[in-house]
Amino acid sequence: MTKELSPADKAKFVAAKRACDYVQSGMKVGLGTGSTAAWMVRCLGERIREEGLRIVGVPTSTRTAELARQVGVPITSLDDAKWLDVTIDGADEFDPNLALIKGGGAALLQEKIVATASDQMIVITDAAKEVATLGAFPLPVEVIPFGWQTTKALIEELLVGLDVMNREVSLRMNGDRPLITDESNYIVDLHLKRIGNPRQLALVLNQIPGVVENGLFIDICDVVVIGHADGRVVLRDINNGTESEDRIHFAPSDNIFREL
């Protein structure tokens, strides 16, 4: 029997399902990380089983790679794929210019590399992630473990001269130990509340020795697909300057739920 979805999961599911319409046979597809992206991977697996869709995926984390194998999505490395047709991923926040904060799942480095190696990036999300100004969600910054406290101090010093509301910086933990990313790095979270100039912040953060990458995705997202619990889906295309609305009549199959 199919499990009943929560309103939040319904919104994530319809966004993911609609975004999968962008995927056609023969494509190389970047597979994002996170709860919304997981729905997308499951939907692609269902299309492979039921429609014979022929694709190869490039996962952005070990978690996504494991899920792709479970649901039957063939995967390869970015080095082998070289360039991708599309990447579909979630976001922690997005603004009217489709600038994003990503990295809540600690996969921002691979996510950014894969997204920028794609002809198109499609973000799947729910309406709660839309903000007028980025910054309410903590901004993740991936740093190397060596000298991380010095790197953190340099970040704090940098923030004094920037247009942000708050300047708290914390090391992300996994229990009583620092969280370790897939690349064996640490994550520091910047609790800024408001980021007045995301482009400037993204550029200057990456000039700090010890910083590997930051979670600001600027000029990378092409389309955002916003799901709603009632099945409505809003599509915003930043390149065409268009917005359209669709509706997904959904009854997620038992095959998808088996992977939950």
PyMOL commands that set and color helices and strands:
alter all, ss='L'
color gray80, all
select helices_A, chain A and resi 7-22+35-51+62-71+78-81+108-116+127-129+148-159+198-205+254-257
alter helices_A, ss='H'
color red, helices_A
select strands_A, chain A and resi 28-31+56-59+86-89+93-94+100-101+121-126+139-143+168-171+173-174+177-178+186-191+211-214+216-217+223-227+232-237+242-247
alter strands_A, ss='S'
color yellow, strands_A
deselect
rebuild
show_as cartoon
